[in-house]
């Protein structure tokens, strides 16, 4: 059950961040990074889930918001 909840949370993060990356002014980077970091701290995270979370975190770091655009 725990694994299914984590997979669902990661899937939701992927959908939200995919939409937000297209609209950089809507990104609240610190919030989303903290969400990802919280999931990365969960025990028994599968290697695939860990990879997905690192990819999402990298995506936020590479966003235009990283270059100084304003937050919504």
N, C-alpha and C positions, 0 to 999 in steps of 0.2 A: 504494500500500500504506500509506504513512504517513498519508494522509487517512482511510483506513478505520479505522486503529487509533485515531486521535483521535476519530472519530465514535463508535466503540464505547466509548471511555473516557467521553465526555460522556454517552452513553446510560446507562451504568452509574451515573454520578454522579446523573443525574436520578432514576433508580429509587431509589437509596439515600436521597437527600435527601427525596424525596416521602414515603417511609416514616418517616424520622426527624423530619420537620416535624410529623407527627401525634403523635410521642412526644418532646417537647422535652427531657426529661431525658436522653435517649440521645445528644443531639447533642454532639459534640466540635467546636465551631465552628472553633477554630483549625486543627485537622487538615483539615477539609473546605475551609476557605477556602484553606489552603496548596495543597491538591490542585487547586483551581480556578485559583489564581494560576499554578501550574506549567503547566497546560494553556494558559492565556492567553499564556504566553511562547513557545509553540511557533510556529515560522515557518509561513507559508502557511496560517494558520487562516482558514477561510472566514468571510465576514460572518455567515452564519447560525449557525455554530458559536460564534463570538465572542458573538453575541447570546444564545445559549442559556446560555453560561457566565456572562455578566453577570447574566442572570435568576436563575440558581442562586445566585450570590453575593448578590444582592439578597434572595432568599428567606431565606437564612441570617441576613442582617442584620435582617430583619423578624420573625424567630422569637421566641417567648416566651423562649428561652434568652438573648436579647439583653437582656431586662429583669431579669436577675439570677437566673434559676433555676439550680439546681445541675447540674453535669455528672455523668454516670454514671461 
